[in-house]
C-alpha cells in the first residue's frame, strides 16, 4: 500500500460507556478498526494552554483510553499513522517527536527541537463526558461497469 492520507476516513462516534456497576465512565478513547497497528498522538487545551502527547500503539481491531476521566475540553485533536505509512491527519498543527512525548505549547515547534504535525479536529460537544473515535480504512473504490 502506498502512503495514503486518510483525512476524512476517521469516523467520530460518541459512545456512552457503562461499567458493570451501572455507573457511567468518562473517558476519551480511540478504537482502531483497521487491519494494521496504528500509532496515535493527541492534543488538547488544559488550564495552562496547549498540550500534545503520544504515542499510543493500538493493535488492529483494538481500543485504547487516551484521556481518563470526564472530558475537560470540547475540542480534541488527533494524529495517527499506521505501520504501512497511512495517516489520519488534519490542518491543526501541533508539536510532536519520534519517541514518547508530552509537549506544552504548539508554537515554534522546530525552534524548540520538535516536529510540526497536522492533527485532525474532534468536536466532542459542550456537555459530553466521554467520547470514542473510530479510525477506519478509507472506503474501497467500487469498479465501474
C-alpha positions in Angstrom: 0.0 0.0 0.0 1.4 3.4 -0.9 1.5 6.2 1.6 -2.1 7.4 1.9 -3.7 10.2 3.8 -7.0 9.2 5.4 -8.1 12.8 6.0 -11.8 12.2 6.3 -11.6 8.5 7.0 -11.7 8.8 10.7 -15.3 8.3 11.8 -16.0 10.1 15.1 -18.6 8.4 17.3 -20.0 9.4 20.6 -20.2 6.4 22.9 -21.7 6.2 26.4 -19.9 3.6 28.3 -21.4 1.9 31.3 -19.4 -0.1 33.8 -20.7 -3.3 35.3 -21.9 -1.4 38.3 -24.2 0.7 36.1 -22.3 3.9 36.6 -21.1 6.0 33.6 -17.5 6.0 32.8 -16.0 9.2 31.4 -13.0 8.8 29.0 -11.6 9.8 25.6 -11.0 6.6 23.7 -9.7 5.7 20.3 -10.6 2.4 18.5 -8.5 1.1 15.6 -10.9 -0.5 13.2 -8.3 -1.2 10.6 -6.2 -4.3 9.8 -2.9 -2.6 10.8 -1.3 -1.4 14.0 -1.7 2.4 14.5 0.3 4.9 16.5 -1.7 7.8 17.9 -0.9 11.3 19.3 -3.5 13.6 20.8 -3.6 17.3 21.6 -5.9 19.4 23.8 -6.0 22.5 25.9 -5.8 22.5 29.7 -5.6 25.3 32.3 -2.0 26.1 31.1 -2.7 26.1 27.4 -2.0 23.6 24.6 -0.6 20.1 25.3 0.3 17.4 22.7 1.2 13.9 23.7 1.9 10.5 22.2 2.5 7.8 21.2 -0.1 5.1 21.9 0.2 2.0 19.8 -3.1 0.3 19.2 -3.3 -3.1 17.5 -5.7 -3.8 14.7 -9.3 -4.0 16.0 -8.1 -2.7 19.4 -9.1 0.3 21.5 -7.1 2.5 23.9 -8.2 5.0 26.5 -6.2 8.2 25.8 -7.6 10.5 28.5 -9.2 9.1 31.7 -12.0 10.9 33.4 -14.6 13.4 32.3 -13.7 15.4 29.3 -12.2 18.8 30.2 -12.3 20.3 26.7 -14.8 20.5 23.9 -12.2 20.0 21.1 -9.5 17.3 21.0 -7.1 16.8 18.2 -5.5 13.6 16.9 -2.9 12.3 14.5 -2.5 8.7 13.6 -0.2 6.7 11.3 -0.2 3.0 10.5 2.8 0.7 10.0 2.4 0.9 6.3 2.6 4.7 6.0 -1.1 5.6 6.0 -2.0 8.7 8.0 -5.0 10.3 9.6 -4.1 14.0 9.7 -5.5 17.5 9.5 -4.7 21.2 9.4 -4.3 21.9 13.2 -0.5 21.9 13.6 1.0 20.6 16.9 4.4 19.7 18.2 5.5 16.1 18.2 8.6 13.9 18.2 9.5 10.4 17.2 9.6 8.9 20.7 7.2 9.2 23.6 6.4 12.8 24.4 4.3 15.3 26.3 4.8 18.8 25.0 3.4 22.1 26.3 2.6 24.7 23.6 2.1 24.4 19.9 4.2 27.3 18.6 7.8 27.3 17.4 8.0 23.5 17.2 11.1 23.4 15.1 12.9 26.1 17.1 12.2 24.0 20.3 13.6 20.9 18.7 10.3 19.2 17.8 8.5 18.2 14.6 5.4 20.0 13.4 2.5 17.6 12.6 -1.0 18.2 11.3 -3.8 16.9 13.6 -7.5 16.5 12.8 -10.1 18.1 15.0 -12.7 16.2 17.1 -15.6 18.2 18.4 -17.0 16.3 21.4 -19.7 18.8 22.1 -20.1 21.1 25.1 -21.6 18.7 27.5 -20.0 15.3 26.6 -18.5 13.4 29.4 -16.9 10.7 27.2 -16.1 10.2 23.5 -14.8 7.4 21.3 -13.0 8.0 18.0 -13.2 5.1 15.4 -10.3 5.0 12.9 -11.3 3.2 9.8 -9.8 2.4 6.4 -11.0 4.5 3.6 -13.8 3.1 1.5 -12.6 0.9 -1.3 -13.4 2.3 -4.7 -16.2 0.3 -6.5 -15.4 -0.9 -10.0 -17.4 0.8 -12.7 -19.3 -1.4 -15.1 
